[in-house]
């Protein structure tokens, strides 16, 4: 593989990120070394072929013919590890689309478009769910009838590539994080919190789908199932209508009319203030709950578009967790530093994750 190129394609619900790497020799018997060449991010349209063409134009050094392509897949079900693509694997991922309707269909459409565009390339996938393969049994199993569990209705967890990247970045500064009790809060278009002990995921807030857990900008988070039954029966809504509203018109947007945290934080409207307060409290509660599952807390890690970029929100969350010993260095937090704790109590980190690097690293399993 020496001298060849790898392209990591990270398809979100509205964006496409791409990162190009050179695969360089690392010595006999060693996996190739990754050297990043360039990266880009664009908004995706309905046609994957057009999206791929637009991304290639945006990359500063266009990669017209990659040798290896790695795709981020949100839901891998019970599949573990990174895999090279084949038709059987694609069929299994298609079957998981109902568990991640915002992400899985569009990601698989891009997979198929990439296979047509680059038939000579080896192509594989990295799953967000794989990071959570080590969930504790009491986390994995949902309190539902056994027949539903047999259907695969259980906790899978998401944002795995982001969590893995956050751990890697913190470990570069403090290797003890891989032996400690860590709670990671990934806050962006989707939001979830994860408990990690000795480098392995034990619990997380999202369950079967990326809709559950803490509320997001437009997603409801956990929602009383009795309320769902009421809406289906009394309001005459069908499952598609409920799904659409819970993904696109709930969460912060359901309270304030939109989910743009940058606007909400400075908006004096009581609805905006309520949305921010609810978001802050739910995240703080989730951090405390995750710490309970791993019997303590040595590190808290913030990441994601909101978690990494909003010092006001980080400060509001940490302020509610002082009883756990958390304290911020206000100056470091406001400056967006990597380590932002006061030096007393658990360490607090502010991390810009690199999912594309995690995807590229995962390809070593099948290259």
N, C-alpha and C positions, 0 to 999 in steps of 0.2 A: 504493500500500500504506500510505500515511501514516495513522496513527490506528488501524491494525488490530493484531491480536494474533497472536503466534506461540507455539506450544506445542512444546517439545522433549521427546520421550518416549524414555527410555533404559531399555530392558528388559534386565535381567541374568538370570542363571540362577535367582535366587531373589528379586530385588528389582525394583521399578519406580520410577525417578526421573523427576520431571517438573519442568520449569522454564518459566515463563510470561514472555513478553517483549512489550513494546509496540514496534511498528515506527513510528519517528518520522522525519519528513522530514529529510534531511541536505543539501538543496539540489538544484537542477536537475541532472539527469544523474547524481547520486550515489546509491548504494544506500541504503536506509533504515537509520537508526541504531537499534541494539538497546538497549532500556532494560529491565533485569530488573525484573519486578514481584514474583514470589514463586517458591518452589520447595518440593518435598516429596519424600519417599521412603517407600515402603511395601513390605511383603513381598507378593509376588504369590501368588495361588492358581491353581487349574487353569483358571479361566474368565476370559478377557481382558476380557469386558464388565464383570464385577464388579470387576476390577482397575482399569479406567478410572474407573468410578463411585467407587470408594474413593479414588483419587488426587484426583479433583476435589473430593471432600469435605475432603480433607486440606489442599489448597492454601488458604492464608489468604484469598485472593481468588479464589473458584472461577471457572474459565474454562469456561463451558458451551458456548460457540460460537466456537472459535478460527477465524481466517481461514487460517492456515497451520499445518500439523503436520509436524514433522520426526522421523523415526525413526532410531535407531541400529541398524545391521545389522552384525553381526560379520564375516560373510564376503561380500565382493563379487566374489570370484574375480578375473578380469582386468578387471572394470569399473573405470574410473577416474573420479574426480570425484564431485560430488553430483548426484543425479538427481531429477526429479519422477517420481512413481509412475505406472505404467500397467500394463496386464495383461501385456504382453510382459516387462517388467522383473520383475514378480512371479513369473512362470514361471521366469525365469533364477535368481532367488534361491531359489525352491523346490528347484531342481535342485542347489543348493549345500548343502542341509541336511545331507547325510551328512558334509560337511567340518567342520561345527560343530553336532553333535547336541544339545548342551546349550543352545545359544543361538538358532540360526537358526529352528527350528520355533516356539518360543514368541514370538520377536520378530515373525515373520510372522503369527502368530495375532493379535497385538496390532495389527499394521498393518491387517489385514482388519476387526477390530472397530472401529478408529478410522475407517475409511472408511465403515462402516455408521453409526456414531454421528454423524459430521460429514460428510455427503455434499457439503456446500457448500464445504468447505475444500480448498485446494490442499495436497497431501501429497507429501512427498519423503523421500529416504533419504540417510544419510551412512554411509560404510563405514569400519570399523576397518582394513581391508586397504589402503585407498587411500594412507595415509601411506607405505606400503612399496613403492609403484609404482616407486621409484627404486633398489631393491635392486641391488647389484652383480651382474653375471652369474654370478660364482662363488658368490654366496649364493643367488640364485634357483634355479639348476639343482641338483637333488639327484642323487647318484651312483647312478642307477637306469637300467634299460634305457630306450631312447628311446621305446618303445611306451608305457610308463607315463607318461613326461613328456608325451607327446601327449595322454594322458587328463586332463592337468591336475594331475598329482601333482608339485608343486613347492613351493618356499617362498613363502608369501604374507605371513606375519607378521600380528600382531594388536596390540591395545591402541593402535591408531593415533591415535584421538581423544585418548586420555590423553597419549600422547607429544607430540602437537601442542600440547595445552594446556600441558604442562610447559615446552616450548620457549618458548611465548608468555609464560608467567609469568616465566621466567628472563630473557628478552630485555627485559622491562620494567625490570629492574634492571641488566642488563648486555648491551647489544646485541651485544657481541662474540661471544656464544654462537652467533649465526647464521653466523659465519665460522670457528668453531673446530671442534675435535674433541671430540665429546660422547658420553658413554655414559649412557643413561637406564635405570634399573631400576624397573620398575613391579611392585610386590609387593603382591598382595592375594589374592582368591579364586582368581585366575589370576595367574601370574607370568611376566614376560618381560623381557629385556634387549635394548636396541637401540643400534646404533652410528650416529651422525649426524655427517656432515661437511658444512660449509657449508650447514647447515639441511636436509639431505636424508638420508633413511635409506639406509644402505649395507648393513647386515647386522642380523639379529635372531635370537633363539634359537628362537622358535616357527616351525614350517614349514607343513605342509599344514593342520593343525588346531590348535586351542588346547590340545591335550593334550601336545604336545611341548615340548622345551626344558628349563628348570629345573623341579624338582618344586614343587608347590604344596601348599596345605593338604590337599587330597584327590586331586589329580591327580598322575600318576606322573612327568610330564616324560619326557625321552628314556629309552628302554627298549630293551634288546637285542632286535632282531627274532628272534634265535634263541630267546630265552626265550619269546616269543609263540608261536612254532611248537611249542615243547615243551608249553606249556599247552594249545594246541589239539589236539595229537596225543596226548599221554600222559595228560593229566588229563581228557580228554573234554569240555572246555569249548567252547561255541560262541562265535561272534564277538560276539553280544549280551552274553553273560555276561562275557567278557573286557573289552569296552568299558565295561560298567557298573562293574566293579571298578577299572579304570584311571582312570575319571573320579571315582568316589565313595568308593573305599576304599583308595586308594594315596597316594603322597606322604607328607606328615607323618603323616596318619592311618594309613597302612599300617605305620609304624614304632611310633608312640606310641598308637594307638587312637583318636586324634582330631587335628584340625588347627587347634585354637584357639591361635594363637601367644601370646595373653595368658596362657593357662594354662601352656603349655609352657615359657615363659621362667622361670617360678618353680617349676616342678615338679622335685623332686629325683630322681624316678624315672629310672633310667639310660636307659630308652627315650625319655623326653622329652628328656633331654640329648643323646642321639644324634641325634634328629630335628632339633633346633636346630642342632647342629654340622654335620650334613650340609647343611642348608638354607643356612647361612652360607657354608660352603666352596663349594658349587655356585654361589652368586650371585657370590662373589668371583672364582671361576674364569671365570665368564661375562663379568664386567666386563673382566677381563684379556684374554680372547679377543676381545671386541668392540673393545677398544683396539688390538689387533694388526691387525685388519682395516682400521683407518683410520690406522694408523701413528703412534699417539700418543694423548695424552689431555690435554685442557685443562679439561674439566668433567665431573663425575659428578652425576647428578640422581636423587634418590630420590623415589618417589611411590607411590600406592596405599594401601589401608587399613593394610597392615603397614609398608610402606616409609616412609610419612609419619608414622605414629603411634608407631613403636617406636624410641626412641633407643638402647635396648640392642642391638637387632639392627643398626642402622646402625653403631654402634661396633664390633661384632664383625666386620662385613664390612670396614670400613675398616682395622681392625687387621691384616687379612691382606693388605692392599694397600699397606703402607708402602713396599715396594720400588719401587712406581710413583710414590712421592713424595706419596702421599695422607696427610693428617693432619687430625684433627678438632680443633675448639675444643670441648672437653668441655662447657663451660658453655652455649655456644650450642646444641649438639646436645641436651643434656638439657632445655633450655628450649623446644625445638621451633622454633627460629629458622629463617628462610628460608635464610640462608647460614651454613653450619656448619663451614667449613674453618678451619684454623689460620692461614691467610694465606701459607703457604709451599707451593708445589706447586699441583696442579690445584685449581680451585674445586669445592666440594661444596655441593649445594643440596638442600633439603628442601621439596617442593612439594605443595600441595593442588590437584589438577587439577580442571578444570571441563569435563567432556565435553559437558555440555548447551550450554555457550556455544559450543564448537567446532561442534556440530551446528547451532545457530542461525546462526552466521556462515556456514556452508557453504550455507545456503539462498539466499544472495545470488546464487549461480550460476544458479538457475533461477526465482527470484521474478520 
